Amino acid sequence: MPRYSYVNGHYVPHGEAAVHIEDRGFQFADGVYEVISCVSGHFADEVGHLDRLERSLREMRIAMPMPRKALQLVMREFIRRNRIKNAYVYIQVTRGAAPRDFKFPQGDIKPTLVVSAIGCARFDMAERKNLLKKAVTVPDLRWKRRDIKATCLTAQVLAKQMAVDRGAYEALMVDDDGFITEGSSTNAWIVDKKGTLVTRPTDHNDILKGVTRNAIQALCKKEGVKLVERAFTPAEAYKAKEAFITAATTLVMPIVSIDGYKIGDGKLGKLTSKILDFYFDYASDKKRKQEHWTPT
Ligand code: PLP
């Protein structure tokens, strides 16, 4: 457990870290966040996550609480003070604290900035390849601006719990037209019957464009893996050769069962294994140039 959290310019003991009760993040979920994996002291995909943080803030019309360079210094000082090397580092920005009123507050209200972390185990590739998980599908109850990584996560909390109640790790959410949108906190991928890698497109702004997804997309191009962006249904996913989910916290997580249907032979698929390998090489290599994240 990290010892310090960062709140509005101060590194405070974690147990005492707090924001005001009239913080708009608390009252309205009027804020955005990012989570970045810190792998052996290196922020994996940092560039992409900060690109998306800036974009989420722009879409919400919240100012960056400080320039990107300054925030990167805070992130580094944060892990230095906490003496952590492997962690999920959370950056939360809200519109700030103001007397309760739905509309944006007027005047000199400063955004709230919190940096906190959850320690995690050192990444072990052999162990990761044995992490084979199940998923189930659930209705997608979320709002219409899912492209913004906003903090209103009620629907995702409910979806994740539905998955847990049904003995699964992740909930793959289904839209009104019967297509899978994404996982409750991950992007969803399949390798279809023909062996093609498929994931839902992001240009309709109806899912969150994962930074991990974005980097894998670029890496697939470099590695000669053909990727088709199209929506797919649960029925197609049940018959897929392979399935996996991606996110900063799960990286590339094989899915071997969906709604009780065994995916492929129920084991780690070849293409999934390859993508896990090349994504991890990319994410853990300090010298490698990081991919930029773009909204579509
Ligand atoms: N989709 C949703 C709904 C998410 O909440 C997340 C991450 O939290 C992702 C996808 C994956 O995004 P990233 O790869 O940037 O972690």
Boltz pocket constraint, residues with backbone or C-beta under 6 A from the ligand:
constraints:
  - pocket:
      binder: B
      contacts: [[A, 35], [A, 182], [A, 183], [A, 184], [A, 185], [A, 186], [A, 187], [A, 208], [A, 209], [A, 210], [A, 211], [A, 212], [A, 213], [A, 246], [A, 247], [A, 248], [A, 249]]
      max_distance: 6.0
